[in-house]
Amino acid sequence: MAAKAESSDESGVKLLSGINDQYGGVIVDIIDPIDPASFLSFLTSSIAHWKLEGKKGIWIKLPIQRVNLVEPAVMKGFWYHHAEPTYLMLVNWIPPSPHTLPANASHRVAIGAFLLNQNREVLVVQEKSGKFEGTGVWKFPTGVVDEGEDIYAAAVREVKEETGVDSEFVEVLAFRQSHKSFFEKSDLFFVCMLQALSFDIQKQEQEIEAAQWMPFEEYAAQPFLQNNELLKYTNAICKAKMEGEYSGFSPVATTSSSDEKSYLYLNSSRAPKRESKVDV
Amino acid sequence: MAAKAESSDESGVKLLSGINDQYGGVIVDIIDPIDPASFLSFLTSSIAHWKLEGKKGIWIKLPIQRVNLVEPAVMKGFWYHHAEPTYLMLVNWIPPSPHTLPANASHRVAIGAFLLNQNREVLVVQEKSGKFEGTGVWKFPTGVVDEGEDIYAAAVREVKEETGVDSEFVEVLAFRQSHKSFFEKSDLFFVCMLQALSFDIQKQEQEIEAAQWMPFEEYAAQPFLQNNELLKYTNAICKAKMEGEYSGFSPVATTSSSDEKSYLYLNSSRAPKRESKVDV
């Protein structure tokens, strides 16, 4: 990204230096310290310069160490686009037309892992914290998909981390979208089926109270699950899957026009002619 | 949320007032102006108070109008959790243990809508901006799922907005996860099938150059699509679906333990016994 915070135009006026993006905008990555008054002055000249150049969206990435530059940027009309622990991204739109900037990320993505051994036993855990703490409820291993991580990889990783069990991804059996999961953000939860490649359990000390293989029927009969419509559906799906009567979506690696590899999750078994609902 | 920015403890020391969350934390919602020096002083006393109370995560929500309080908060050890155009959410963790705060939203969610009429024609558009601008490529209507919006509702809304066509959601046919779609954030793109309830097209002027019903074979034969592995898969799925040989995930309303209604997307037709791949 930008090596220096400023450059000069032809008349010697100091400008913030940035790199052009592919949408007619500029990305300014502030790394070195600048005093707020100088920053305000550079920013004022730069906005005039970008306007002349016909630039559209202007992005300013401020590391948290440059927190003293947030106020001057907002004074010049910038607003917040997104933030991560280490930085704040501000944005401004130069043309008079309504902006066409990309929306911020709106969803957190998580997985639950349905994993059977050869005795029709399912891998279950009790968590040390969270809403199931101290309830005695046995549940599927679950976890949040990291930024930049594939869903199938997150499922395999979480099972390994929580229980020490190696596994191979099979399918996404279903997914649930819910809202206001934290503040105004939404949640996508993918129920994944995995196939165990090892069976010895070594539970993670920090998060997991207990882990075991449990007969599926015993797991599904827990009163807690019987009172939760969502978990009842999930159990019905898992049961249908165990009986070879359900198919979910499996990942296929594809490349898109930008040559980035990404995974498409699709039903790789042809669908049946007859329609019959999953029993709940 | 908090009506006033401050309250007092028993000894009369001024404290920031907040509301307790269900995870042993506190949410402070700053609305009224405070000068930065007073804020720093209140925050220092408040942190000591929260420590005594055994509080864990402390959230401070600062509207963009309170940008002058960002620096004092960071000086007291707060860091950025997330941001939206109108506010910045900062967070701090009081106990000495590693934090268990929820992750920030990591994914943007978008939809593409596959919509047929009774003549096996598919609804397609040409966009005024974006990477297909001026290419003459006909594509499915697409759009971003708004914060708090259900995927099925977003698909119906986007089709209506872009083309004026009323429709009913049928299924998610497949989804693609891709990374670094803007800065470090990831993308989940859901290919949705909808059933048209009206057929007259009234295109949106701002975003759409042209919209029409086009024979599916003509759409699928576009050279652009032939050179894109992802779109070839999508076409194969749509074709299989048209021939009644594919089933995706359809939404079912469920209530979870918190009584919030959310949708579970699942394969509501039983899966076939035989396995055969989608042809590409």
Interface residues (C-beta under 8 A of the other chain):
Chain A: I64 V67 N68 V70 E71 V74 W79 Y80 H81 H82 A83 E84 P85 T86 Y87 L88 M89 T100 P102 A103 N104 A105 S106 H107 R108 V109 S129 K131 V144 V145 D146 E147 G148 D150 I151 L173 A174 F175 R176 Q177 S178 H179 K180 S181 F182 F183 E184 K185 S186 L188 N227 N228 E229 L230 Y233 T234 I237 A240 G244 E245 Y246 S247 G248 F249 V252 T254 T255 S256 S257 E260 S262 Y263 L264 Y265 L266 N267 S268 S269 R270 A271 P272 K273 R274 E275 S276 K277 V278
Chain B: I64 V67 N68 V70 E71 V74 W79 Y80 H81 H82 A83 E84 P85 T86 Y87 L88 M89 T100 P102 A103 N104 A105 S106 H107 R108 V109 S129 K131 V144 V145 D146 E147 G148 D150 I151 L173 A174 F175 R176 Q177 S178 H179 K180 F182 F183 E184 K185 S186 L188 N227 N228 E229 L230 Y233 T234 I237 A240 G244 E245 Y246 S247 G248 F249 V252 T254 T255 S256 S257 E260 S262 Y263 L264 Y265 L266 N267 S268 S269 R270 A271 P272 K273 R274 E275 S276 K277 V278
